[in-house]
Amino acid sequence: MNESELTEMAAIYEAAYREAFQASGEKSRAADAAKATLYECYPNAARYLNAVAPRSRETGFTEEEVAAGGRLLARMGSVSRGIVKAAEPAPEKTAIKFIPFNPPLNNNGHAPAPLPRPAVSASLALMLAAANIRAGDVFVVGNLDALTALLKCAESSIQSTLVSAKSGPLQQVGWRFEGMNAPRHDYRVKCVAAPRTDEEIRREELERRKAQLEREHAERLAALMAEYAA
């Protein structure tokens, strides 16, 4: 079966399937009717399809017949799916409705003051702890405009709390960050110092005690050597 025969078989099947499907609205009936029409026009089409039928017990098909049957079956499936899909009603498009956000007014009829810096620091501290940020890590803050709206803080509060503040709440517990010239929609900073963990504190204490013992041992050894030399 050459490409020209395949195209003609598919065209015959498509026309018959469309007519039968429009009349019955059932895919199985349309397929049976379209196959019958195809077999009348091309009797060898039945052999091609039997060559790839999963339940066929016939043998003796050539590789060419199996390949031709696969190509014909794929083309038939494609045209039938296209006809069925075209007959389906188009889904209703639902317009996206944006809910305007207006900050609540206080008792004086004015918008509330932005969230104070300590409260911003507390929220950022939670984020840092959840992300387990350590010295050398890049902390991806995210979209500053979105986070500013979520925290209800001033436009520059987040950057100031992380980078500009020298002795703010985060800095007092050991955090230090450097700006990375990142845009507001993808803001990120580099952590240059982080509060010590309990494990780090224990390790530093052990190292301190070890150094002290080594120093005391060296002093005693020097004293003994001096006494022996005398």
C-alpha positions as CSV (number, residue, x, y, z in Angstrom):
1,M,0.0,0.0,0.0
2,N,1.6,3.3,-1.1
3,E,0.9,6.7,0.4
4,S,-1.6,7.6,-2.3
5,E,-3.7,4.5,-1.6
6,L,-3.5,5.2,2.2
7,T,-4.7,8.8,1.7
8,E,-7.6,7.6,-0.5
9,M,-8.7,4.9,2.0
10,A,-8.6,7.4,4.8
11,A,-10.7,9.9,2.8
12,I,-13.3,7.2,2.1
13,Y,-13.4,6.2,5.7
14,E,-13.7,9.8,6.9
15,A,-16.6,10.6,4.6
16,A,-18.5,7.5,5.6
17,Y,-17.8,7.9,9.3
18,R,-18.9,11.5,9.3
19,E,-22.2,10.7,7.6
20,A,-22.9,7.7,9.9
21,F,-22.0,9.6,13.0
22,Q,-24.1,12.6,12.2
23,A,-27.0,10.2,11.6
24,S,-26.6,8.0,14.7
25,G,-24.5,10.0,17.1
26,E,-22.8,6.7,18.1
27,K,-19.1,6.1,17.5
28,S,-19.3,2.3,17.3
29,R,-22.1,2.4,14.6
30,A,-20.3,5.0,12.7
31,A,-17.1,2.9,12.7
32,D,-18.9,-0.2,11.6
33,A,-20.6,1.7,8.7
34,A,-17.4,3.4,7.7
35,K,-15.5,0.1,7.6
36,A,-18.2,-1.5,5.5
37,T,-18.0,1.3,3.0
38,L,-14.2,1.1,3.0
39,Y,-14.2,-2.7,2.3
40,E,-16.6,-2.2,-0.6
41,C,-14.2,0.3,-2.2
42,Y,-10.9,-1.4,-1.1
43,P,-11.5,-5.1,-0.3
44,N,-7.8,-5.5,0.6
45,A,-8.3,-3.0,3.5
46,A,-9.9,-5.8,5.5
47,R,-6.7,-7.9,5.3
48,Y,-4.5,-5.0,6.3
49,L,-6.6,-4.4,9.4
50,N,-6.8,-8.1,10.3
51,A,-3.0,-8.1,10.2
52,V,-3.0,-5.8,13.2
53,A,-6.2,-7.0,14.9
54,P,-5.3,-8.0,18.6
55,R,-7.7,-11.0,18.5
56,S,-7.0,-12.2,15.1
57,R,-6.0,-15.9,14.9
58,E,-5.0,-15.7,11.2
59,T,-1.3,-16.1,10.3
60,G,0.7,-15.7,7.3
61,F,0.7,-11.9,7.1
62,T,3.8,-10.3,5.6
63,E,5.7,-7.6,7.4
64,E,4.5,-5.2,4.7
65,E,0.8,-6.0,5.4
66,V,1.3,-5.6,9.2
67,A,3.0,-2.2,8.6
68,A,0.3,-1.1,6.2
69,G,-2.4,-2.2,8.6
70,G,-0.8,-0.2,11.4
71,R,-0.6,2.9,9.2
72,L,-4.2,2.5,8.1
73,L,-5.5,1.9,11.6
74,A,-3.7,5.0,12.9
75,R,-5.2,7.2,10.1
76,M,-8.7,5.9,10.7
77,G,-8.4,6.6,14.4
78,S,-7.2,10.1,13.8
79,V,-10.0,11.1,11.4
80,S,-12.7,9.5,13.7
81,R,-11.4,11.3,16.8
82,G,-11.4,14.6,14.8
83,I,-15.0,14.1,13.7
84,V,-16.2,13.3,17.2
85,K,-14.3,16.2,18.8
86,A,-15.7,18.7,16.2
87,A,-19.2,17.6,17.0
88,E,-18.8,18.2,20.8
89,P,-20.1,21.5,22.1
90,A,-17.4,24.0,22.8
91,P,-16.8,24.5,26.5
92,E,-18.1,27.7,28.0
93,K,-15.4,30.2,28.7
94,T,-15.6,31.7,32.1
95,A,-14.2,35.2,32.4
96,I,-11.7,35.6,35.1
97,K,-13.0,38.0,37.7
98,F,-10.4,39.9,39.8
99,I,-11.6,40.9,43.2
100,P,-10.4,44.5,43.9
101,F,-8.5,44.7,47.2
102,N,-9.0,47.7,49.4
103,P,-7.3,47.7,52.8
104,P,-9.7,47.9,55.7
105,L,-10.2,51.3,57.3
106,N,-9.6,51.9,60.9
107,N,-12.0,53.7,63.2
108,N,-10.9,57.1,62.0
109,G,-11.7,56.2,58.4
110,H,-8.1,55.9,57.3
111,A,-6.1,53.0,56.1
112,P,-4.1,51.3,58.9
113,A,-0.4,52.0,59.2
114,P,2.0,49.6,57.6
115,L,3.3,46.7,59.6
116,P,6.1,47.8,61.9
117,R,9.7,46.6,61.3
118,P,9.7,44.2,64.3
119,A,6.7,42.4,62.9
120,V,8.3,42.2,59.5
121,S,11.5,40.8,61.1
122,A,9.5,38.1,62.9
123,S,7.9,37.0,59.6
124,L,11.2,36.9,57.8
125,A,12.8,35.0,60.7
126,L,10.1,32.3,60.3
127,M,10.9,32.1,56.6
128,L,14.7,31.8,57.3
129,A,14.2,29.1,59.8
130,A,11.9,27.1,57.5
131,A,14.4,27.4,54.7
132,N,17.3,26.5,57.0
133,I,19.4,29.3,55.6
134,R,23.1,29.1,56.6
135,A,26.1,31.3,55.9
136,G,27.0,31.1,52.2
137,D,23.4,30.3,51.1
138,V,21.4,32.4,48.7
139,F,18.0,33.2,50.2
140,V,15.4,33.5,47.5
141,V,12.9,35.9,49.0
142,G,10.6,36.0,45.9
143,N,8.3,38.6,44.5
144,L,8.7,41.6,46.8
145,D,5.5,43.3,45.6
146,A,3.5,40.1,46.4
147,L,5.2,39.6,49.8
148,T,4.8,43.3,50.7
149,A,1.0,43.0,50.0
150,L,0.9,39.8,52.0
151,L,2.7,41.2,55.1
152,K,1.0,44.6,54.6
153,C,4.2,46.4,55.2
154,A,5.9,49.4,53.6
155,E,7.4,49.0,50.2
156,S,11.0,49.0,51.3
157,S,10.6,47.2,54.7
158,I,11.7,43.8,53.5
159,Q,15.0,45.0,51.9
160,S,15.7,47.3,54.8
161,T,15.1,44.5,57.4
162,L,17.4,42.1,55.6
163,V,20.2,44.3,54.2
164,S,20.1,47.9,55.3
165,A,19.6,47.4,59.0
166,K,22.8,47.2,61.0
167,S,21.4,46.4,64.4
168,G,17.8,45.3,63.7
169,P,16.1,42.2,65.3
170,L,17.6,39.9,62.7
171,Q,21.1,41.3,63.0
172,Q,21.0,41.1,66.8
173,V,20.5,37.3,66.8
174,G,23.3,36.9,64.2
175,W,21.9,37.3,60.7
176,R,23.8,39.2,58.1
177,F,22.9,39.5,54.4
178,E,24.3,41.1,51.3
179,G,22.2,42.4,48.4
180,M,22.6,40.7,45.0
181,N,21.2,43.5,42.8
182,A,18.2,41.2,42.1
183,P,14.9,42.6,40.6
184,R,11.8,43.0,42.7
185,H,10.0,40.2,41.0
186,D,12.8,37.7,41.9
187,Y,14.5,39.3,44.9
188,R,17.3,37.3,46.6
189,V,20.1,38.0,49.1
190,K,23.2,36.2,50.1
191,C,23.6,35.1,53.7
192,V,27.1,36.0,55.1
193,A,26.4,35.1,58.7
194,A,23.7,33.1,60.5
195,P,22.9,32.4,64.2
196,R,24.8,29.5,65.6
197,T,23.0,26.2,65.9
198,D,23.1,24.1,69.2
199,E,25.4,21.7,67.5
200,E,27.8,24.5,66.5
201,I,27.7,25.9,70.0
202,R,28.6,22.5,71.5
203,R,31.4,21.9,68.9
204,E,32.9,25.3,69.7
205,E,32.8,24.6,73.4
206,L,34.6,21.3,72.9
207,E,37.2,23.0,70.7
208,R,37.7,25.7,73.4
209,R,38.1,23.1,76.1
210,K,40.5,21.1,74.0
211,A,42.6,24.1,73.2
212,Q,42.7,25.0,77.0
213,L,43.8,21.5,78.0
214,E,46.5,21.5,75.3
215,R,47.7,24.9,76.6
216,E,47.8,23.7,80.2
217,H,49.6,20.6,79.2
218,A,52.2,22.6,77.3
219,E,52.7,24.9,80.3
220,R,53.2,22.0,82.7
221,L,55.6,20.3,80.2
222,A,57.6,23.6,80.0
223,A,57.7,23.9,83.8
224,L,59.0,20.3,84.1
225,M,61.7,20.8,81.5
226,A,62.8,24.0,83.2
227,E,62.9,22.3,86.6
228,Y,64.9,19.4,85.1
229,A,67.4,21.7,83.4
230,A,68.0,23.5,86.7
